[in-house]
Amino acid sequence: MSKLKSIIRDYNENCGSTCAAIEDDGNDFLLAICTPLMKKVHKYLKSSSEVMFIHSSGMYDRHNCRVFLLLSESVAGVCHLELL
């Protein structure tokens, strides 16, 4: 977990803002990622803050972590925010 937190800290420094965050209670964790491009879509496209779709069709990673995608429509297609 400390390595993952270090990677997130480095990623945020490289982006120049908070683009990833993690919460850990000792047993479970929640990781949210919103890339700089996703942030721009949310900033300039009002509809992306009004309607979000959750995609959770049984996707697991190799560590049995559940992956949820929060989707919003944009002029460039679908933008997503990943929650692990």
C-alpha positions in Angstrom: 0.0 0.0 0.0 2.9 2.4 0.7 4.2 1.8 -2.8 0.8 2.6 -4.3 0.5 5.8 -2.2 4.0 6.8 -3.4 3.0 6.2 -7.1 -0.1 8.3 -6.6 1.9 11.1 -4.9 4.3 11.1 -7.9 1.5 11.0 -10.4 -0.2 14.1 -8.8 3.1 16.0 -8.8 3.6 15.2 -12.5 0.1 16.4 -13.3 0.5 19.5 -11.2 -2.8 18.9 -9.4 -4.7 16.1 -7.6 -5.7 13.7 -10.3 -5.6 10.5 -8.1 -6.5 9.8 -4.5 -6.6 6.8 -2.3 -8.5 5.9 1.0 -7.4 2.9 3.0 -9.1 1.6 6.2 -6.7 -1.3 6.7 -8.9 -3.9 5.0 -10.3 -2.3 1.9 -9.2 0.6 -0.2 -10.7 3.0 -2.7 -8.6 4.5 -5.5 -10.0 7.3 -7.7 -8.3 8.5 -10.9 -9.3 11.6 -12.9 -6.8 12.4 -15.6 -6.0 16.0 -16.6 -8.1 15.5 -19.8 -11.0 14.2 -17.8 -10.8 17.3 -15.5 -10.9 19.6 -18.5 -14.1 17.8 -19.8 -15.7 18.3 -16.4 -14.6 21.9 -16.3 -15.8 23.0 -19.7 -18.7 20.7 -20.5 -21.5 21.4 -18.1 -23.4 18.2 -19.1 -20.6 16.0 -17.7 -21.4 17.3 -14.2 -25.1 16.6 -14.6 -25.2 13.0 -15.9 -22.9 10.1 -15.0 -23.2 6.5 -15.9 -21.7 3.7 -13.7 -20.3 0.7 -15.6 -19.6 -2.3 -13.3 -20.0 -5.4 -15.5 -18.0 -7.7 -13.3 -14.6 -6.3 -14.1 -11.9 -7.5 -11.6 -8.2 -7.0 -11.8 -5.5 -9.6 -11.0 -5.8 -8.9 -7.3 -9.6 -9.3 -7.2 -10.2 -5.6 -6.9 -13.6 -4.4 -8.3 -13.3 -1.8 -11.0 -16.1 0.8 -11.5 -16.0 3.2 -14.4 -18.0 6.5 -14.1 -18.8 7.7 -17.6 -19.9 11.0 -18.9 -20.6 12.0 -22.5 -18.5 14.7 -24.2 -18.0 16.0 -27.7 -15.0 13.7 -28.0 -16.9 10.6 -27.0 -17.1 9.1 -23.6 -14.9 10.2 -20.8 -14.4 7.9 -17.8 -13.2 8.1 -14.2 -11.9 4.9 -12.8 -12.6 3.8 -9.2 -10.8 0.7 -7.9 
